[in-house]
Amino acid sequence: MPSEQAAKRLPQEALDAFLDGILAELEEPSDPAALNEIRAAFRKRVPFSKRSYAAAALILRAAGLSRSPSRNPAKDQGFAIGSRDAKRGPKAPRGDAPRDPRPDGPRPPRSEGPDEGRPPRPRFTGEATTLFCSMGKRQRLYPRILIDLAIDVAGLSPESLGDVRAFDNYSFVDVDPEKAQALISALDGYDFRGRKLSISLAKKKDEASES
């Protein structure tokens, strides 16, 4: 059967590595605007019942295991879907800062998890106060950026910050209770990428359910 032949030509280890790479890209998209644009087009053009098969077909095409149509409109536009190097040029070595085409200066760090190549930062381990931030991954406010703002703008030490969690449109940061007000005063209303950041004490679950 064709599916069995494809499975033999695409080892499980290679498939797992490919999927791990996709999941890593989703955790920290290099171009969130383009990702959302393609996602919207995918949802518009591909019926819900066929989306998993469409994703599988894209993986096969990216691996070079399926036949491409005789005419590829994407290729005619100067790039090939699934080819990161063709679209963006040679990939910079890991650890090097990407070139920034924007005229308004370098972009903030984009890492949002434990930073590769950096020693683990010291963390506050006591009874922390949790603060709510009005931006998250979609606004490109990743944990590492929020930590840098707390250190550089609010003047906090790394030891005063605990866990930092970023979601799509909001974030939470655990902080030493004695430093919570200083962080709020420094970052509430802070201009981040042209938008005003709002930061305040996070509501507890019982308070949120009552409001």
C-alpha positions as CSV (number, residue, x, y, z in Angstrom):
1,M,0.0,0.0,0.0
2,P,1.2,3.6,-0.7
3,S,0.9,4.5,3.0
4,E,3.1,1.6,4.0
5,Q,5.7,2.5,1.4
6,A,5.7,6.1,2.7
7,A,6.1,4.9,6.3
8,K,9.2,2.9,5.2
9,R,10.7,5.9,3.5
10,L,10.1,8.2,6.5
11,P,11.6,6.6,9.6
12,Q,9.8,7.2,12.9
13,E,12.8,9.0,14.3
14,A,12.8,11.4,11.5
15,L,9.1,12.0,11.8
16,D,9.4,12.6,15.6
17,A,12.2,15.0,15.0
18,F,10.3,16.9,12.4
19,L,7.2,17.2,14.6
20,D,9.4,18.3,17.5
21,G,10.8,21.1,15.3
22,I,7.3,22.2,14.4
23,L,6.2,22.3,18.1
24,A,9.3,24.3,19.0
25,E,8.5,26.8,16.2
26,L,5.0,27.2,17.6
27,E,6.3,27.8,21.1
28,E,8.5,30.6,19.8
29,P,7.4,31.6,16.2
30,S,10.1,33.5,14.3
31,D,7.3,35.4,12.4
32,P,4.0,35.3,14.3
33,A,2.2,37.6,11.8
34,A,3.1,35.2,8.9
35,L,2.1,32.2,11.0
36,N,-1.3,33.7,11.8
37,E,-1.8,34.7,8.2
38,I,-1.1,31.1,6.9
39,R,-3.2,29.6,9.7
40,A,-6.2,31.8,8.7
41,A,-5.8,30.8,5.1
42,F,-5.5,27.1,6.0
43,R,-8.6,27.2,8.1
44,K,-10.5,29.0,5.3
45,R,-9.4,26.7,2.5
46,V,-9.2,23.3,4.1
47,P,-12.3,21.7,5.5
48,F,-12.2,20.7,9.2
49,S,-12.6,17.0,8.4
50,K,-9.5,17.1,6.1
51,R,-7.1,19.2,8.2
52,S,-5.2,16.3,9.8
53,Y,-4.7,14.7,6.4
54,A,-3.6,18.1,4.9
55,A,-1.1,18.4,7.7
56,A,0.2,14.9,7.0
57,A,0.4,15.7,3.2
58,L,2.4,18.9,4.0
59,I,4.9,16.8,6.1
60,L,5.3,14.3,3.2
61,R,5.9,17.1,0.8
62,A,8.4,18.8,3.1
63,A,10.2,15.5,3.3
64,G,10.2,15.2,-0.5
65,L,8.0,12.0,-0.4
66,S,5.0,13.2,-2.4
67,R,4.6,14.5,-5.9
68,S,4.3,18.2,-6.3
69,P,1.8,19.7,-8.8
70,S,3.2,20.6,-12.2
71,R,2.8,24.2,-11.4
72,N,3.8,25.6,-8.0
73,P,2.4,29.2,-7.6
74,A,4.5,29.7,-4.4
75,K,7.7,28.8,-6.3
76,D,6.8,31.3,-9.0
77,Q,6.7,34.0,-6.3
78,G,10.3,33.3,-5.4
79,F,10.0,30.9,-2.5
80,A,9.0,27.4,-1.7
81,I,6.6,26.5,1.0
82,G,8.3,24.5,3.7
83,S,11.7,25.7,2.7
84,R,12.9,28.0,5.5
85,D,16.3,28.6,3.8
86,A,14.7,29.5,0.5
87,K,12.5,32.1,2.1
88,R,14.9,33.7,4.6
89,G,18.3,32.8,3.3
90,P,21.0,31.0,5.2
91,K,20.2,30.3,8.8
92,A,22.4,32.0,11.4
93,P,24.3,29.8,13.7
94,R,22.6,29.0,17.0
95,G,23.4,31.6,19.6
96,D,24.0,34.5,17.1
97,A,21.6,37.4,17.2
98,P,19.4,37.6,14.1
99,R,19.8,40.6,11.8
100,D,17.1,43.1,12.4
101,P,15.7,44.8,9.3
102,R,13.6,47.3,11.3
103,P,14.9,50.9,11.4
104,D,13.8,51.5,15.0
105,G,16.5,49.5,16.6
106,P,17.2,45.9,17.8
107,R,14.3,43.8,18.8
108,P,14.1,42.5,22.4
109,P,15.1,38.9,23.1
110,R,12.6,36.3,21.9
111,S,13.3,33.4,24.1
112,E,10.4,32.3,26.3
113,G,11.7,29.3,28.2
114,P,14.9,28.2,29.9
115,D,17.4,30.0,27.8
116,E,19.8,27.8,25.8
117,G,23.4,28.7,26.4
118,R,22.7,30.7,29.5
119,P,23.2,29.5,33.1
120,P,19.9,29.1,35.1
121,R,18.9,32.4,36.6
122,P,18.4,32.7,40.3
123,R,14.8,32.5,41.4
124,F,12.7,33.8,44.3
125,T,11.6,30.7,46.2
126,G,9.6,32.1,49.1
127,E,5.9,32.9,49.3
128,A,5.6,35.0,46.1
129,T,3.0,37.6,45.0
130,T,1.6,36.9,41.5
131,L,1.1,39.9,39.1
132,F,-1.0,39.9,36.0
133,C,0.3,41.5,32.8
134,S,-2.0,42.5,30.0
135,M,0.2,41.1,27.2
136,G,1.5,37.8,26.2
137,K,3.0,35.8,23.3
138,R,0.8,37.4,20.6
139,Q,2.1,40.8,21.6
140,R,5.6,39.2,21.7
141,L,6.0,39.7,25.4
142,Y,7.8,36.5,26.2
143,P,9.0,35.5,29.7
144,R,12.6,36.4,29.0
145,I,11.5,39.9,27.8
146,L,9.3,40.4,30.9
147,I,12.2,39.4,33.1
148,D,14.6,41.8,31.3
149,L,12.0,44.6,31.8
150,A,11.7,43.9,35.5
151,I,15.5,44.0,35.9
152,D,16.3,46.9,33.5
153,V,13.3,49.1,34.0
154,A,12.0,48.3,37.5
155,G,15.5,47.7,38.9
156,L,14.7,44.4,40.4
157,S,17.3,41.7,41.0
158,P,16.9,38.3,39.4
159,E,16.6,36.8,42.9
160,S,13.4,38.7,43.4
161,L,11.6,37.1,40.5
162,G,10.0,33.6,40.6
163,D,8.2,31.8,37.8
164,V,7.1,33.8,34.7
165,R,4.4,32.3,32.5
166,A,3.2,33.7,29.2
167,F,0.0,32.8,27.5
168,D,-1.5,34.1,24.2
169,N,-2.7,37.5,25.4
170,Y,-1.6,37.8,29.0
171,S,1.2,36.8,31.4
172,F,1.8,36.1,35.1
173,V,5.0,36.8,37.0
174,D,5.7,35.7,40.6
175,V,7.7,38.3,42.6
176,D,9.0,38.9,46.1
177,P,6.1,40.6,47.9
178,E,8.4,43.4,49.0
179,K,9.2,44.2,45.3
180,A,5.7,43.8,43.9
181,Q,4.7,47.4,44.2
182,A,8.0,48.6,42.7
183,L,7.4,46.4,39.6
184,I,3.8,47.6,39.2
185,S,4.9,51.3,39.5
186,A,7.6,50.8,36.9
187,L,5.8,48.8,34.3
188,D,2.1,49.7,34.6
189,G,1.6,52.0,31.6
190,Y,5.0,51.2,30.2
191,D,5.1,51.6,26.4
192,F,5.8,48.2,24.9
193,R,5.9,48.0,21.1
194,G,3.6,51.0,20.8
195,R,1.0,49.7,23.3
196,K,0.5,50.4,27.0
197,L,1.3,47.5,29.3
198,S,-1.0,47.0,32.2
199,I,0.3,45.2,35.3
200,S,-1.5,44.6,38.6
201,L,-2.0,42.1,41.4
202,A,-3.5,38.9,40.0
203,K,-6.9,37.9,41.2
204,K,-7.2,34.7,43.1
205,K,-9.5,32.0,41.6
206,D,-12.3,32.6,44.0
207,E,-12.1,36.4,43.4
208,A,-12.1,35.9,39.7
209,S,-15.2,33.7,39.8
210,E,-17.1,36.3,41.9
211,S,-16.3,39.2,39.6
